[in-house]
Amino acid sequence: MKLKALLFVALAALLIGRVHGQADPKLSVYMFNPMVYNPAFAGAGGGLSLIGIHSSQFVGFEGAPNTQYFSAHGLWEEDGVGLGLDLLNDSFGMMGESSVNANFAYYLRISERLQFSFGMKAGANQYRMDYSRLNIQDPDEDILVADNINVVRPNLGLGFYLFSDDFYIGISTPGIAVTQRHSAFEVGLRPGEASYYLMTGMLIPVSYNVTFMPNLLVRTVNGAPRSGLLSMSFDVDGDFFLGANYEYKSSVGIMAGTVFAENFKWGYAYDLPTHALGRYSKGTHTVFVSYQLERFKKASNMPCFYY
């Protein structure tokens, strides 16, 4: 446990220290829906898991980012196979993006305590640009293009996930085949850059009913600053959690949630920008509801990840 704790601290110090702030939307409750970033987490809940997430970012700005996620995934433990589906809808001013992806993961036990998962994600992304949503001050001024844009492109992603009962680390690129994205300085669409993610975290018992759960998500993409989000939360009896998160030169936030109706969980996170936009924004609000069908769960403990 001490070695794992030192490894986690070292990774956090190394990666967060090199992070630069960016304005890209983030999912501050990423630890509850990791399959969106890494297909190797398909089936990681050990049973049938469903979760829906809504995030309203930079509240107070017209046309601010608005994001919805949904994922469902389950594990066929006898075959070591996890299958899942994730849906995303994201809008930001005149631009919008939607995606649907199927996820496949194959699990291997490499020691008594360690397991490894390899995952693939395949689906399609839709990109939209609606120029009618622009606020035109002069009706006679020239518009770059006359027609709106609505295109669908294929997507392919890969991921790896190494874990025990109390520690995990994963790397992934959920969109290596994203072929077209919009450039604010060019007309139409252009090839985009793949994003790469690193996730790591652990469970640290504090008392017989309290567990400390630090998690780290790092994102890097060519041509953009690296970003990192550190989350630290405490779980009480598996029924209630309370925590905080921090993104270097970007935001600080709190989150909390509880279990209800036995298999359901809900949570809320609030993030406040720490950069200049914080003077004008009312922050980012994120809510989620999840459901876990325990009766599909097998005897073995799968991940340390907290669902």
Steps between C-alpha positions, in 0.01 A plus 500: 500500500786742582661433162172565319444818698847626413442415133172693497657805667794492259271483196286786632802718573665429164192549283320780683824694522518505120135591442393827341147635527262471209139589428397158365191354667575244768295240684577558867328174602699299244569224755132400483502459121855400395389300196439827312877554503626141511318201339702259715264590788205330328363253752725630778205536736479122522128499415267712289576872545307799362573867553372831366687828546404860422749787518433871452832685475581868543146578614420865432641511146264483204572191292722346771592129468225256588578128511308176553650152537340159530668162523394141562738209537513150643742216565489138381753379755509136389640619165690797639311734265349841567256670261367853512333790321566870554313804365615862505338829407694824529402851390699821515356811338455437129683164515374160607631145515326168561645151508401139553760231565505129573767385747671162537743395774684174560621420853804293594622401845877541509554420869303421814441871560543666160272500198543660160243617247534597134215697343379627162242767419328535162219726387421829331520871577269767364625859473262792457540872435191721499586849380149625581602490867759773449417847628549713189541868587485618139248308283689608187841368608646202318464156653780251436266232372136496412414139577497329836727198552379157608740210443539150644843335530617161628681468831738243648660495845736279703570461870691298761418455868712333775340458842477322833239526773644831623701655214462566127671671210374537143608665176281560197420694186123498449506668158801403287290493182318829541560636153330839485466786745422868462768766511398846615745648251399300195180448307344157546673202658855377533675188641515493878757381751446194720484549876691274739396431857668361808290398802623376833358468850482290813297414807657579839314377812479771765283313751272198502230693310683789330710472182712771340491497118749716304466495119694674225403561136754648257421597140746591228445588134742634239470874458324563832614537861498189716230493768467306822219454748570373852204370700502404869195364677396306809248216494302403809365144514454501122186711556629858488797684350640851533799641316677776312682535170763732361616582147826695479443866405144416399252409774432376850185317604308288747280194453271281706255216451313217662334165433122476481248227416772237558657484153483869404754772568486871430758773530565869441820693427563874490815644344607864508756638251823626656604698191372838375164357385417431864406867539210456258405132515269345756698178478431154364219279630509123446245242612491125447278200575632144480354152536678172569328164463680302768348161424716471186812544709728197550697400805833661406576866564570677170625860527580742776321765298212654690159481332 
